[in-house]
Amino acid sequence: MNGFSRQRISTDEAVSPVIATILLLAITVLLTGAVYMMISSGVQAPNKGVPIAKASVRTLDNGYQVVTISEMNAQVETFKCKFQLIPPEGTNVSTLSGYTSDSDVYGVSGQNVSFQDRDAGFTVNTGDYFVIDAATLGSDSGDWTFRMIYEGAGGRSSGEIFAVSLPASN
């Protein structure tokens, strides 16, 4: 033999502690993210029901009626609030309805019905008001009803927020 001895070198080394820690953290983050994604799709905000409001009506000398929301227990997005102007029974006039967010209703003047958002927050809340052209629509004759309806997301909850009778202006 030529004086060289063969030594066996062991290759049984483990991953370094730094790399092992990084791998464990990565696995933990991935698993946590996966669990969160599965759970978050099933959890929804609680349904708080239909908002409740009180409103007052006044008739102006120029043939308009103003319906003001005097109290409301929640702020509601304008696209979830529908209004109805209901004529008295036995007339040939049909109900006029729309949403407070409609472009020909929200913040406009000179329409049959307009909604004025006092804080310009695209929400319906206390202090906001509707202006109704009573002379044009005929609601100045009395016995008309103004009604505001809440339409929740996906039709889950809907119902009347308030209804008021519009007085005759003659």
Residue pairs with C-beta under 8 A, 6 or more apart in sequence:
14 20
15 23
47 152
47 156
47 157
48 74
49 157
50 150
50 152
50 157
50 158
50 159
50 160
50 161
51 72
51 73
51 74
51 76
51 150
51 161
52 72
52 73
52 161
52 162
53 69
53 70
53 71
53 72
53 73
53 126
53 148
53 161
53 162
54 69
54 70
54 71
54 72
54 162
55 67
55 68
55 69
55 70
55 146
55 148
55 162
55 164
56 67
56 68
56 70
56 164
57 65
57 66
57 67
57 68
57 146
57 164
57 165
57 166
57 167
58 65
58 66
58 68
59 65
59 66
59 134
59 140
59 167
59 169
60 66
63 133
63 134
63 135
63 136
63 140
63 169
64 131
64 132
64 133
64 134
64 135
65 131
65 132
65 134
65 139
65 140
65 166
65 167
65 169
66 129
66 130
66 131
66 132
67 129
67 130
67 132
67 146
67 164
67 166
68 127
68 128
68 129
69 124
69 125
69 126
69 127
69 128
69 129
69 162
70 126
71 126
72 124
72 125
72 126
72 161
74 125
75 121
75 123
75 124
75 125
76 123
76 124
76 125
76 150
76 161
77 101
77 122
77 123
77 124
78 99
78 100
78 101
78 106
78 115
78 117
78 122
78 123
78 124
79 99
79 100
79 101
80 150
80 151
80 152
80 153
81 99
81 100
81 101
81 124
81 148
81 149
81 150
81 151
81 161
82 97
82 98
82 99
82 100
82 148
82 149
82 150
82 151
83 97
83 98
83 99
83 100
83 105
83 113
83 115
83 130
83 146
83 147
83 148
83 149
84 95
84 96
84 97
84 145
84 146
84 147
84 148
84 149
85 95
85 96
85 97
85 113
85 132
85 137
85 139
85 144
85 145
85 146
85 147
86 95
86 144
86 145
86 146
86 147
87 93
87 94
87 95
87 138
87 139
87 143
87 144
88 141
88 142
88 143
88 144
93 138
96 112
96 113
96 137
98 104
98 105
98 113
99 105
100 106
100 115
100 117
100 124
101 122
104 111
105 111
105 113
105 114
105 115
106 114
106 115
106 117
107 114
107 115
107 116
107 117
107 120
108 114
109 131
110 133
111 133
112 132
112 133
112 136
112 137
113 130
113 131
113 132
113 133
114 130
114 131
115 124
115 128
115 129
115 130
116 128
116 129
116 130
116 131
117 123
117 124
117 128
118 127
118 128
118 129
119 125
119 127
119 128
124 148
130 146
132 139
132 146
132 166
134 140
134 166
134 169
138 144
139 166
140 166
140 168
140 169
140 170
141 168
141 170
142 166
142 167
142 168
143 165
143 166
143 168
144 165
144 166
145 163
145 164
145 165
145 166
146 163
146 164
146 165
146 166
147 160
147 162
147 163
147 164
148 160
148 161
148 162
148 163
149 158
149 159
149 160
149 161
150 157
150 158
150 159
150 160
150 161
151 158
152 158
